[in-house]
Amino acid sequence: MMKFVFALGLGLLSLAVALPTVTLADAKPPSVNGTRFTIDGETRYFAGTNSYWIGFLTNNKDVDTVLSNIASSGLKVLRVWGFNDVTRKPNAGTVWYQMVSASGSQINTGSDGLQRLDYVVQSAEKRGVKLIINFVNYWNDYGGIAAYVSAFGGTKENWFTNEKAQAQYKKYIAALVSRYINSPAIFAWELSNEIRCKGCNTDVVFKWATSTSAYIRSLDPNHLITLGDEGFGLPGGTSYPYQTSEGVDFVKNLGIKDLDFGTYHMYPSSWGVQNSFGPGWIRDHAAACKKAGKPCVFEEYGSTTDHCSVEKPWQAASRDADGNAGDMFWQWGDKLSSGQSANDGHTIYYGSSDATCLITDHIKAIRAMKK
């Protein structure tokens, strides 16, 4: 998502429930098949969604409820935050994954740390949901690059070449990859959420993405890898998102050997364009991916008003665009033990009329497609 601020209410930490473990020996990980993906032996277009907050829940039953509802809705892939960075240890009961510090960083593997993400992975395994897990946020929510800058100095723009920051970032990547490398729930590793380098030459992000994706490939040759960018910098238009002012060149980055697929996002109201901008943006990315011989995933999209009437045409355009392999609306909403999950205006709540339109009807349309 472009940017949001939300503090999750923390409940009592539930006792861990043992779930059956399936390993990669039992199932092949998702793979690229032309401009489609093969998931659990089936090659076709998929629908998915996003939940930044699921890994920060402290009630296991809530996690199970959400993943059960996602699976029963027919959604195949869920993108979750694999980061939760702090610069000082918070009070007990607050979930955090990594403390970034020049005097010694710490990866939290405790019950208020990565064990929360562990449970999401285990629950997803049980329900056949695949996960995209990313490693850092461009935005300041849940730490992000700003946490590294606070610890190691510099700016967001030179974070990409800050040796101390990059060393810790890679340590964190290695910790997550080694932790989940044998899980059949992993769809892909994602370098970032909405990475950008405002005003930078596009070589900065390109070189960083090249070296980082190669590093991940050295750790895990089996799973897919992607960038997690918004898709800026693209032939076909002249408006802000098509430009490279954010230091991102979508087509150039598609050429990186160890990035298996392209991602792009869309929030017209935030970008100062009309909702009618959507289908063209979708088709232009799909065309770029088709030319590169890699799938595209329409990874985030949303409107704060008239969800069904605004977003349904985007979904139709995505399904019809040759080169597009899937779409994932922002964001999933559900009823938790503490009440409704986060509502940033884009949220589509399970069981709502918007969910009927944008999930149930969308899944029916996908199942009617030729593979």
C-alpha positions in Angstrom: 0.0 0.0 0.0 1.2 3.5 -0.7 1.3 4.5 3.0 -0.8 3.8 6.0 -0.5 4.1 9.8 -2.4 1.6 12.0 -1.7 0.2 15.4 -3.0 -3.3 16.0 -4.6 -4.0 19.3 -2.8 -6.8 21.0 -4.7 -9.6 22.6 -3.5 -12.4 24.8 -1.0 -14.7 23.1 -2.7 -18.0 22.3 -1.0 -21.3 22.9 0.7 -22.7 19.9 -1.3 -25.3 18.1 0.6 -28.1 16.3 -0.2 -28.2 12.6 0.8 -30.9 10.2 4.0 -30.0 8.4 4.4 -30.5 4.6 7.8 -30.0 3.1 9.1 -29.3 -0.4 9.7 -33.0 -0.6 6.0 -33.5 -0.7 5.1 -30.7 -3.2 6.8 -28.7 -5.9 7.1 -25.0 -5.2 5.2 -22.6 -7.5 7.0 -22.0 -10.8 6.9 -19.9 -13.9 5.3 -21.4 -17.0 5.6 -18.8 -19.8 3.6 -15.9 -18.6 1.6 -18.0 -16.1 2.4 -19.7 -12.9 2.1 -23.3 -12.0 0.8 -23.7 -8.5 0.1 -27.1 -7.0 0.4 -28.7 -10.4 -2.2 -26.3 -12.0 -1.2 -23.7 -14.6 -3.7 -20.8 -14.8 -4.5 -17.2 -13.8 -4.9 -16.7 -10.0 -6.6 -14.3 -7.7 -5.1 -13.3 -4.3 -5.0 -10.5 -1.8 -2.9 -8.7 0.8 -2.8 -8.6 4.6 0.0 -6.6 6.2 -1.3 -7.3 9.7 -1.8 -11.0 9.9 1.7 -11.7 11.1 1.3 -9.3 13.9 -1.8 -11.0 15.4 -1.3 -12.6 18.8 -4.3 -14.9 18.7 -3.8 -18.1 16.7 -7.5 -18.6 16.2 -7.7 -15.3 14.4 -4.9 -16.3 12.0 -6.7 -19.6 11.3 -10.0 -17.8 10.8 -8.5 -15.4 8.3 -6.7 -18.1 6.3 -9.7 -20.4 6.3 -11.9 -17.6 4.9 -9.3 -16.7 2.3 -8.9 -20.3 1.2 -12.7 -21.0 1.1 -13.1 -17.8 -1.0 -11.0 -19.3 -3.7 -8.1 -16.9 -3.3 -4.8 -18.7 -3.9 -2.0 -16.2 -2.9 -1.7 -13.9 0.2 1.0 -11.3 0.4 2.1 -10.6 4.0 4.6 -8.3 5.7 7.8 -10.3 6.5 9.2 -7.3 8.3 8.5 -5.5 11.5 11.5 -3.4 12.4 12.2 -1.4 15.5 15.1 0.7 16.7 14.6 -0.1 20.4 13.0 -3.0 22.1 9.3 -2.3 22.7 7.4 -3.3 25.8 6.6 -6.9 26.4 3.6 -8.1 24.4 4.3 -5.9 21.4 5.2 -7.9 18.3 8.5 -7.0 16.6 10.7 -9.1 14.2 14.0 -7.2 14.2 15.7 -4.5 16.2 18.1 -2.5 14.0 21.0 -1.0 15.8 24.6 0.2 15.0 25.7 -1.3 18.3 24.3 -4.7 17.5 21.1 -5.7 15.7 18.8 -8.5 16.9 16.4 -10.7 15.1 13.6 -11.7 17.4 12.8 -15.4 17.2 10.7 -15.4 20.4 7.0 -15.7 20.9 6.4 -12.0 20.2 8.7 -12.2 17.2 9.1 -14.5 14.2 7.0 -17.2 16.0 4.0 -15.1 15.0 5.0 -15.3 11.3 5.8 -19.0 11.9 2.2 -19.6 12.8 0.9 -17.8 9.6 3.2 -20.0 7.5 2.0 -23.1 9.3 -1.7 -22.2 9.0 -1.2 -21.3 5.3 0.4 -24.7 4.7 -2.6 -26.5 6.3 -5.1 -24.6 4.0 -3.2 -24.6 0.8 -2.7 -20.8 0.7 0.6 -19.6 -0.8 2.5 -16.6 0.6 4.5 -13.8 -0.8 6.8 -12.6 2.0 8.7 -9.4 1.7 11.8 -8.2 3.6 11.7 -4.4 4.0 9.3 -1.5 3.6 10.1 1.6 1.7 7.6 3.5 3.9 8.2 4.1 7.6 5.4 1.9 8.8 6.7 -1.1 10.8 10.2 0.4 10.7 11.2 0.1 7.0 14.2 1.7 5.5 13.9 4.6 7.9 14.8 2.2 10.8 18.1 1.2 9.0 18.8 4.9 8.3 18.3 5.7 12.0 20.7 3.0 13.0 23.4 3.3 10.3 23.1 6.9 9.1 22.6 8.3 5.6 19.3 8.8 3.8 16.7 6.6 2.1 18.4 7.4 -1.2 21.8 6.1 -0.2 20.4 3.1 1.8 21.0 1.0 -1.4 24.7 1.5 -1.2 25.1 1.8 2.6 27.3 -1.2 3.4 26.3 -1.6 7.0 22.6 -1.2 6.3 22.8 -3.7 3.4 24.8 -6.2 5.5 22.0 -6.2 8.2 19.3 -6.4 5.5 21.0 -9.5 4.1 21.3 -11.0 7.5 17.6 -10.6 7.9 16.9 -12.1 4.5 19.0 -15.1 5.4 17.1 -15.6 8.6 13.7 -15.6 6.9 14.8 -17.7 3.9 16.4 -20.4 6.1 13.4 -20.4 8.4 10.8 -21.1 5.6 12.9 -22.6 2.8 11.2 -26.0 3.2 7.6 -24.7 3.5 5.2 -25.5 0.6 3.3 -22.3 1.6 6.0 -20.0 0.1 5.0 -18.6 -3.3 7.8 -16.0 -3.6 10.4 -14.0 -1.7 10.0 -10.2 -2.3 12.8 -7.7 -2.0 10.7 -4.9 -0.7 7.3 -3.2 -0.4 7.1 -0.4 -3.0 10.8 0.3 -3.3 11.8 3.6 -4.9 14.7 6.1 -4.9 13.2 9.5 -5.5 15.3 11.5 -8.0 17.9 8.8 -8.4 19.3 7.4 -11.6 17.4 4.1 -12.3 20.7 2.3 -12.1 20.6 2.6 -8.3 17.5 0.4 -7.8 18.5 -1.8 -10.8 22.0 -2.6 -9.4 20.6 -3.2 -5.9 17.8 -5.5 -7.1 20.3 -7.4 -9.3 22.7 -8.1 -6.4 20.0 -8.7 -3.8 18.0 -11.1 -6.0 21.2 -13.0 -6.8 22.0 -13.3 -3.1 18.5 -14.7 -2.4 18.9 -17.2 -5.3 22.2 -18.3 -3.7 20.3 -19.1 -0.5 17.3 -20.7 -2.2 17.4 -21.9 -5.8 13.8 -23.3 -5.7 11.5 -20.4 -4.9 10.4 -17.5 -7.0 11.8 -14.0 -6.4 10.3 -10.6 -7.2 10.9 -6.9 -6.6 7.6 -5.7 -5.1 7.7 -2.3 -6.8 4.7 -0.3 -8.0 5.6 -0.6 -11.7 6.7 3.0 -12.3 8.7 3.8 -15.4 6.9 2.3 -18.4 6.3 3.1 -22.1 2.8 3.9 -23.1 1.9 7.1 -21.2 3.2 10.4 -20.0 1.5 10.8 -16.6 3.4 10.5 -13.3 3.3 6.7 -12.9 4.8 6.1 -16.3 7.8 8.3 -15.5 11.1 7.3 -13.8 11.1 10.2 -11.3 10.9 7.6 -8.5 14.1 6.0 -9.7 12.3 2.9 -10.9 12.3 1.6 -14.5 9.9 -1.3 -14.7 11.0 -2.6 -18.1 14.7 -2.4 -17.2 14.1 -4.3 -13.9 12.2 -7.0 -15.7 15.5 -7.9 -17.4 17.1 -8.8 -14.1 17.9 -12.6 -14.4 17.0 -13.6 -10.8 13.7 -11.7 -10.7 11.1 -14.3 -11.9 8.1 -12.0 -12.4 7.1 -8.4 -12.4 4.8 -6.7 -9.9 2.9 -3.5 -10.2 0.4 -1.6 -8.0 -2.3 1.0 -8.7 -4.0 3.7 -6.6 -5.3 6.3 -9.1 -6.6 8.7 -6.4 -3.2 8.8 -4.7 -1.4 9.3 -8.0 -3.6 12.1 -9.3 -5.1 10.2 -12.2 -8.6 9.1 -12.9 -10.0 5.6 -12.2 -10.3 5.2 -16.0 -6.5 5.2 -16.0 -6.6 1.6 -14.7 -7.2 -0.7 -17.8 -4.4 1.0 -19.8 -1.9 0.8 -16.9 -2.8 -2.9 -16.6 -2.5 -3.7 -20.3 0.8 -1.8 -20.7 2.4 -3.8 -17.9 1.1 -7.0 -19.3 2.5 -6.2 -22.7 6.0 -5.4 -21.1 5.9 -8.7 -19.3 4.9 -10.6 -22.4 7.7 -9.1 -24.3 10.2 -10.0 -21.5 8.8 -13.6 -21.3 7.9 -13.2 -17.6 4.5 -13.1 -15.8 3.1 -9.9 -14.4 1.2 -9.8 -11.1 -1.2 -6.9 -10.5 -0.1 -7.0 -6.9 -2.0 -4.2 -5.2 -4.9 -2.1 -6.2 -7.8 -0.3 -4.5 -10.2 2.5 -4.3 -11.6 4.2 -1.2 -15.1 4.6 -2.7 -17.5 2.5 -4.8 -15.3 -0.6 -4.6 -17.3 -2.8 -6.8 -18.1 -0.4 -9.7 -14.5 1.0 -9.7 -12.4 -2.1 -9.2 -14.5 -4.7 -11.2 -13.4 -3.2 -14.6 -9.8 -3.4 -13.4 -10.1 -7.1 -12.6 -11.7 -7.7 -16.0 -8.8 -5.9 -17.7 -6.3 -7.9 -15.7 -7.9 -11.2 -16.6 -8.0 -10.3 -20.3 -4.4 -8.9 -20.5 -2.0 -11.3 -22.1 1.1 -11.4 -19.9 -0.8 -10.9 -16.7 -0.8 -14.0 -14.5 -2.8 -12.8 -11.4 -4.2 -10.0 -9.4 -4.3 -9.3 -5.6 -6.6 -6.6 -4.2 -5.6 -4.4 -1.3 -6.7 -5.4 1.2 -8.4 -8.4 3.0 -10.8 -7.6 5.8 -12.2 -9.9 8.4 -13.8 -10.2 11.8 -11.2 -10.9 14.5 -11.6 -11.7 18.2 -10.8 -8.0 18.9 -13.3 -6.7 16.3 -12.9 -5.8 12.6 -9.4 -5.9 11.1 -7.8 -2.7 9.8 -9.9 -0.5 7.5 -7.9 2.0 5.5 -10.8 2.7 3.2 -9.6 0.1 0.6 -10.5 -2.9 2.7 -12.8 -5.6 1.3 -14.5 -7.4 4.2 -15.2 -11.1 4.0 -18.9 -11.7 3.6 -19.7 -8.2 2.4 -21.5 -7.3 -0.9 -18.1 -5.9 -2.1 -16.6 -9.3 -1.4 -19.3 -11.0 -3.5 -18.5 -8.6 -6.4 -14.7 -8.6 -6.2 -14.0 -12.1 -4.9 -16.9 -14.5 -5.5 -17.8 -13.1 -9.0 -14.1 -12.7 -9.9 -13.3 -16.3 -9.0 -16.2 -17.5 -11.1 -14.9 -15.5 -14.0 -11.4 -16.9 -13.6 -12.7 -20.5 -13.5 -14.5 -19.8 -16.8 -11.3 -18.7 -18.4 -9.2 -20.9 -20.7 -6.1 -21.8 -18.8 
